[in-house]
């Protein structure tokens, strides 16, 4: 039942938070630039009564149905209803679980929300987030040596969102702006433990992002911030510092936050593997 409009309904049914579904669905939907997904997210669906409401909404707004349900009775009812009203449905984790089961020779435990157990990794992420928020935008530079990664760069190179993304992966991340005319914190010049990554972008890209930022803030008089020569000088200044201190360079001109973070995590993991064991 192909859609002929510029949007379609996307129903995401989960017995947990729905994060896995949302991530997968959005990654795929992003590949279809000419059509928009209208998301209907149903988290914590664990009873027949809760499923009834979901089925009513799917029937009212037919579209693609993706789900991560473990209870077989709920799965059976959902799939039967989708077949009855002729809408496609797919279990996102079902095929993967079958592959695991076939390879491991063991059945799953069927624990709902097992991926969200409060384990050491969870608390590591919380610790990383706390550290990152405290050490955002050059704050508390006396604690930079405690970071796993320190991001540096001129304004609008996505230091803060990249730091938060990395923190969500358990990497303690600080970021420090590079501003011509303002001395570097001496702590940044002597770091031993953290990986320092210098984020760069072309002057043209920085000017574009900064112009949008000024429009959002209602500030139309900050000419230096978007002056072509001034921005080019900032970029050159940052590159000279990177060369002087041997910081890792990463061009973020055409990278999304996720792509930038993935590249940094690779640099970080490669560095960790190369270090001699203590």
VENGI-V658950 format. One record per residue. N is the residue number from 1. RES is the residue in one small letter. NEAR is the number of other C-alpha atoms within 10 Angstrom. Layout:
n=N res=RES near=NEAR
n=N res=RES near=NEAR
//
This chain:
n=1 res=x near=9
n=2 res=x near=6
n=3 res=x near=10
n=4 res=x near=8
n=5 res=x near=9
n=6 res=x near=10
n=7 res=x near=12
n=8 res=x near=18
n=9 res=x near=17
n=10 res=x near=21
n=11 res=x near=27
n=12 res=x near=23
n=13 res=x near=25
n=14 res=x near=25
n=15 res=x near=20
n=16 res=x near=21
n=17 res=x near=17
n=18 res=x near=19
n=19 res=x near=13
n=20 res=x near=16
n=21 res=x near=23
n=22 res=x near=17
n=23 res=x near=10
n=24 res=x near=12
n=25 res=x near=18
n=26 res=x near=12
n=27 res=x near=11
n=28 res=x near=9
n=29 res=x near=13
n=30 res=x near=12
n=31 res=x near=9
n=32 res=x near=10
n=33 res=x near=8
n=34 res=x near=9
n=35 res=x near=15
n=36 res=x near=15
n=37 res=x near=18
n=38 res=x near=13
n=39 res=x near=16
n=40 res=x near=17
n=41 res=x near=18
n=42 res=x near=19
n=43 res=x near=18
n=44 res=x near=16
n=45 res=x near=22
n=46 res=x near=16
n=47 res=x near=12
n=48 res=x near=12
n=49 res=x near=9
n=50 res=x near=14
n=51 res=x near=20
n=52 res=x near=15
n=53 res=x near=12
n=54 res=x near=20
n=55 res=x near=17
n=56 res=x near=12
n=57 res=x near=13
n=58 res=x near=22
n=59 res=x near=15
n=60 res=x near=9
n=61 res=x near=15
n=62 res=x near=20
n=63 res=x near=24
n=64 res=x near=19
n=65 res=x near=20
n=66 res=x near=22
n=67 res=x near=25
n=68 res=x near=23
n=69 res=x near=24
n=70 res=x near=21
n=71 res=x near=15
n=72 res=x near=10
n=73 res=x near=11
n=74 res=x near=19
n=75 res=x near=16
n=76 res=x near=10
n=77 res=x near=15
n=78 res=x near=22
n=79 res=x near=17
n=80 res=x near=13
n=81 res=x near=17
n=82 res=x near=20
n=83 res=x near=12
n=84 res=x near=10
n=85 res=x near=11
n=86 res=x near=13
n=87 res=x near=16
n=88 res=x near=14
n=89 res=x near=19
n=90 res=x near=14
n=91 res=x near=18
n=92 res=x near=16
n=93 res=x near=15
n=94 res=x near=14
n=95 res=x near=11
n=96 res=x near=11
n=97 res=x near=13
n=98 res=x near=14
n=99 res=x near=11
n=100 res=x near=14
n=101 res=x near=13
n=102 res=x near=11
n=103 res=x near=9
n=104 res=x near=10
n=105 res=x near=9
n=106 res=x near=10
n=107 res=x near=11
n=108 res=x near=12
n=109 res=x near=8
n=110 res=x near=11
n=111 res=x near=9
n=112 res=x near=16
n=113 res=x near=15
n=114 res=x near=10
n=115 res=x near=11
n=116 res=x near=10
n=117 res=x near=9
n=118 res=x near=9
n=119 res=x near=9
n=120 res=x near=9
n=121 res=x near=12
n=122 res=x near=16
n=123 res=x near=12
n=124 res=x near=17
n=125 res=x near=18
n=126 res=x near=17
n=127 res=x near=16
n=128 res=x near=24
n=129 res=x near=23
n=130 res=x near=15
n=131 res=x near=20
n=132 res=x near=27
n=133 res=x near=18
n=134 res=x near=15
n=135 res=x near=24
n=136 res=x near=21
n=137 res=x near=19
n=138 res=x near=19
n=139 res=x near=15
n=140 res=x near=11
n=141 res=x near=18
n=142 res=x near=13
n=143 res=x near=13
n=144 res=x near=26
n=145 res=x near=18
n=146 res=x near=16
n=147 res=x near=21
n=148 res=x near=19
n=149 res=x near=26
n=150 res=x near=25
n=151 res=x near=27
n=152 res=x near=26
n=153 res=x near=27
n=154 res=x near=22
n=155 res=x near=21
n=156 res=x near=18
n=157 res=x near=25
n=158 res=x near=20
n=159 res=x near=25
n=160 res=x near=22
n=161 res=x near=14
n=162 res=x near=22
n=163 res=x near=27
n=164 res=x near=23
n=165 res=x near=19
n=166 res=x near=26
n=167 res=x near=26
n=168 res=x near=19
n=169 res=x near=18
n=170 res=x near=19
n=171 res=x near=23
n=172 res=x near=28
n=173 res=x near=33
n=174 res=x near=34
n=175 res=x near=28
n=176 res=x near=24
n=177 res=x near=21
n=178 res=x near=21
n=179 res=x near=15
n=180 res=x near=15
n=181 res=x near=7
n=182 res=x near=8
n=183 res=x near=8
n=184 res=x near=15
n=185 res=x near=12
n=186 res=x near=10
n=187 res=x near=12
n=188 res=x near=19
n=189 res=x near=11
n=190 res=x near=11
n=191 res=x near=16
n=192 res=x near=11
n=193 res=x near=12
n=194 res=x near=20
n=195 res=x near=21
n=196 res=x near=26
n=197 res=x near=21
n=198 res=x near=28
n=199 res=x near=26
n=200 res=x near=23
n=201 res=x near=20
n=202 res=x near=15
n=203 res=x near=21
n=204 res=x near=14
n=205 res=x near=15
n=206 res=x near=23
n=207 res=x near=19
n=208 res=x near=12
n=209 res=x near=15
n=210 res=x near=17
n=211 res=x near=18
n=212 res=x near=12
n=213 res=x near=13
n=214 res=x near=15
n=215 res=x near=10
n=216 res=x near=10
n=217 res=x near=9
n=218 res=x near=9
n=219 res=x near=11
n=220 res=x near=10
n=221 res=x near=9
n=222 res=x near=10
n=223 res=x near=11
n=224 res=x near=10
n=225 res=x near=15
n=226 res=x near=20
n=227 res=x near=13
n=228 res=x near=15
n=229 res=x near=11
n=230 res=x near=15
n=231 res=x near=20
n=232 res=x near=17
n=233 res=x near=14
n=234 res=x near=19
n=235 res=x near=23
n=236 res=x near=15
n=237 res=x near=17
n=238 res=x near=22
n=239 res=x near=17
n=240 res=x near=12
n=241 res=x near=16
n=242 res=x near=19
n=243 res=x near=12
n=244 res=x near=10
n=245 res=x near=13
n=246 res=x near=12
n=247 res=x near=18
n=248 res=x near=15
n=249 res=x near=17
n=250 res=x near=16
n=251 res=x near=13
n=252 res=x near=19
n=253 res=x near=16
n=254 res=x near=11
n=255 res=x near=13
n=256 res=x near=12
n=257 res=x near=20
n=258 res=x near=13
n=259 res=x near=13
n=260 res=x near=21
n=261 res=x near=20
n=262 res=x near=15
n=263 res=x near=15
n=264 res=x near=22
n=265 res=x near=16
n=266 res=x near=11
n=267 res=x near=15
n=268 res=x near=19
n=269 res=x near=11
n=270 res=x near=11
n=271 res=x near=12
n=272 res=x near=12
n=273 res=x near=9
n=274 res=x near=9
n=275 res=x near=8
n=276 res=x near=6
n=277 res=x near=6
n=278 res=x near=3
//
